[in-house]
């Protein structure tokens, strides 16, 4: 039941990346965030990484295999935040 | 032969009882405006200017009435002043000009206007090399740029026009703004210098043009047996100064019977006229269109009549060549440099002139890589249902691109789901050719192409399309997505809007099923009426407001606005009637009442 956090993350993604025409309902928790699905790209990944650090204090290696795994879907991103957040 | 050179200031020596203007809507006997009147107006403007500042200043000048504009312009020149012509009268445009000028003249906010009493004009000297005026480019290939023109430059171009297409006393009817170089030269300076006449108002709408031509035909010698003897007869020959937008929208159902009899020439400039529009204009008006290709920077470059040849013929005195990339190079007496100048258009030189092949590719550096926006535009245009597209850099959005896409009517998305599906389709289409980081993020789907009144892709309209994304509005998120405006006349327009998904008003309203509050719709309506219909009066109240169908994020709707005046107790209170319609239902309708009185309720 990570729904509240998932909704929060959806808003974080939309606001950080200034996606003007995406609503939280458009982001499927199981669908890929990058390329397919939401269609985010490498510049978005960097910006999202910064936002995660600012909001939750989570530090990610910029281009590591690990980050790529966490960014796979909203569900995996929520799991990461749940596990590693320090604020 | 009288001297028609601008440098000799032909207006000083005009016969004062001869007409300079025609009020085309008035009965013939009252229609003539004599030169004596224009002289009086020049004097009146000089009196005003003398009361404002010593000579040698620059003034912002914006005035819709052609003759009054001419009077103000000449008044400045003869006093030793110069003018800056703003491209339009939007507050931001004017504010940009203010820092260059001593004050505003004309029909704009805080604009000085000459009093009604005639004055006595005083003549000065027009120095060939002196700055006459500055005007602005349309911004179709970047931000609008200011261009300075000296008297000699203007004169060289006017003399060439007079040789190629002499007015010979014909009446000039204009459908284009003289705040731009084409309208200024053809509709104002040419009749002033060549001793011809001009219509006293712009002829913006086809209904007006049809009525004027019918009226002028009645003064034709063959039908003027009942004319008052000695009355000054209106010239039965007219030249129409127009542009692709009005020509492309000529309604066939109006009465154009008299057009071939009255019109002896039609000029069009601003953008190339499509072959279909050229044929249509010839069929409806009975006169072939002489097109002029040029720009504010270069002045006229070439001309053509499409029924003779699609190719453009360089204007007398102009040299052209191309380079290995097919880019046009130009040497022109209307430029302030004497060398070859590279242009932004590609051409193919042929025996009878040259063909225009379109703009040189627009290249943008994204993440250190060169991206051809032109090629992205072309790729977008190959998507089914896309008529044309323009990808643009949004400086305030770092590396993210915006795209303006004109669609066939059946492809226009009317709600969030349809819009998402369409952008997803376009993204996938582009991903076959381009990297994901350069795919446009901000989409504007339009049903009519954002051209300005000159028919050029307009930097101003483009900026308007993305205004809701500008920095200052970024965190405020209160504006609708604006997708274009069309005017039926000065009081009536239709604005296409979308409800942005991230609109601040949608948050926390009903989180599961967000809808747009009615009060926000009303606020948008008032703001858009002020923007598009020039409404300045104080808001009083709404009447009979209904919101039959809710508006949701991503919904697209068309707002119809009609401004009319109702006279209660003899006063003119503007009344705004509005309807906001989606594809299937009406979202809002009602009236807003305004007051012109100073003391009124606060808004």
Interface residues (C-beta under 8 A of the other chain):
Chain A: X14 X15 X18 X19 X20 X21 X22 X23 X26 X35 X39 X41 X42 X43
Chain B: X367 X397 X399 X400 X416 X419 X420 X423 X424 X427 X435 X436 X437 X439 X441 X442 X443 X469 X474 X500 X501 X502 X553 X554
